[in-house]
Amino acid sequence: MNSKDILETEIPKVLAEKPELAKDINAIIHFDIAGDGGGKWTLDTTKSEGWVSEGLNGASKMTVIVSNEDFVKIREKKLNAQMAAMQGKLKFKPMDMGLAMKLAKLLG
């Protein structure tokens, strides 16, 4: 598993099953994922479908910065997202705690 799988396959599947998560987040979020298997993606939960696109598209409310390795560990529940954020492995710019918590529901 890598970031591409999580963002392009798993997250759209979760949003299709639980559209209320997209309505709750209701924002454009950029993902800047470093390292092998990383890349840049946009999650746009203001739309009713086609939520994830490659590249940084549109004006984001927040950018998530993390390594591919740590992102996969967070998704696999091998790394706690709050601990990763406190250790500086997971960064949000600008930091929006409410939005970060809503995003955690989607990734968790």
N, C-alpha and C positions, 0 to 999 in steps of 0.2 A: 504494500500500500504506500502511496505517496500523496503529496498535496493535490496533484492533478486529479487523482481518483476521488479524494475527499470532496474537493470543490466542484468538480464537474459531474460526478456520479452520485455520491452519497448525499450531499446537501440538497440537490434538486429532488431526490427521492423523498427525503424527510419533509421538505416543503410541500411536495405534492400530497403526502399523507396527512400533514398537519398544516394546512394553509393559514391557520390562526397564528402560527409563529411568524410568518411573513408580515401579517397585519400588525403584529405586536412590535416587530423590529422597525418596519416602515422607514427604511433608510438605505442609502447607497454606502456600501462599505468596501474599501479597497483592501486586498490582501497582498502584501509584499513579502514573499517567502524566499529565503536565501538558501543556498547550497544545492547539491545535486537533487533533482526532482522538484526543485522550487520553481518560482516564476511569479508573475503578477496576474491577479484576477480581480474582477469586480463582482460583488454580490449586490444586486438591486432588488430589494424586497418591496419596492414601491409598485412593482409590476405584478400582474397576476400569473405570469409564467415566464420562462426564459430568464430565470433569475441570475444565472452565472455566465459571465463572458470572460474571455481571456484578455488581458491588458487592463490598464487603469482607465476606465471609461466614466465620464460624468463627474460631477462635483460630489465628492464623498463627504459624509458626515464624520467618518473616522477611517483611519488606516491601521490595519493590524500588521505588525512587523514581527516575524518569528522565523526560525530556521525550519527547513523541511523536516528534519529529524525530530525537533520538539513538537511541531504541529501534529505529526503522525502519533507521537507518544501521547499528546493531549487527547486526540481522537480515540486512541485505543485504551484510554483511561490508565495509562502507565505513568502519566505526569499530570498532577493537579494544576489546572489553569491558573488558579489564584497563586499557588506557590511559584509557578513559572513567571508570573507577572512580578511578584515580589523579588525574584532572583534576577530580573532584567532579561529573561529569556523570551518573554512575551511582552510586546509593547503596543500601546494604543496611542495614536496621535490624531487629534487631541484626545486626552483621556476623558471619556464620557462613561462614568461608572454604570449609569442606568442602561445605556446601550450595550456596554460590555457584558452586563449580566443577562440581558435578553439574548445576546449572541451566544453566550455559554449554554443556554437552553437548546439552541439549535445544534451546537457542536457536540454537546454531551450525550 
